[in-house]
Amino acid sequence: MKISDEQKGHTLGKALKISRTVKDLRKQVAKWREAGRSIALVPTMGALHDGHIGLVKLGKKQADRVVVSIFVNPTQFAPTEDLARYPRDEAGDLAKLADAHADLVWSPAVEEMYPPGFSTGVLPGSAAEDMEGAIRPHHFGGVATVCCKLFSQVTPDLAIFGEKDYQQLCVLKQMVRDLDLPLKIIGAPTKRADDGLALSSRNAYLSAEERAIAPVLNAVLSALAEDVGKGADIPAGTTEAKRKLLAAGFSAVDYVEVRDAETLGKVERYGGVPLRVLSAVRLGKTRLIDNVRAG
Ligand code: PAF
């Protein structure tokens, strides 16, 4: 199949470039490397919001060039999940990235990322074992594999991920450490709406009524984090948090957990090392995740 110039890559406005093939991406990255530029990668699935733009701005501070990947990765969705309806808005994303002075958008088609015959995968480590890993058993394998490919394609000095997907951040840090991948993983604090709801592309699914309930998640997790930091019993605290979430109108609570912030190992009580309160809930047809620091 003949690939058009537009599919190969073209320049948008003054500075933002878009690459759609690995060959074109590598050519661009090689030019920067020859000129001695450092590179930050911000991996995304598009439908960009202020949280993503914050990651781009952080990238601009940490490296000479910022590459933003936009790829809705099919291998991290189960057949029952929202791959087909996942929000997509390439034109809107490109406008936001041009405003944020990103340097290059890496936006491959599915067949470019996973050509016919593709069959290799990364088996994520212990950080992937439970919570999201238990409820979405396929998920972190898909995330780890696509991120490994993104790191190999872009060869960034650093990659920036939001703490909103805290377990994902831990899984990727572990992968980079275990596989000796030559880049640094940076976690950036979660951006929130004024009422505390963590910004997420999936918030677009919420009805007005659900949107009014959604901020209770952050409020309940923050209250639990405060109690845990003061030495409260963790099993009792998580049980009470689940009760409050259901009473507020969430349709189901997948989990509320308090874990060691680095290893994600289980803990019974705050003992001086940083902890993380993590949760996933259902609100109608939408699944929301959030987490806050404790201690
Ligand atoms: O967090 C996301 O948007 C995705 O899981 C990621 C890291 C871009 C991999 O597809």
Residues whose N, C-alpha, C, O or C-beta is under 5 A from the ligand:
A	BS01	PAF	P43 T44 M45 F71 N73 V143 V146 D165
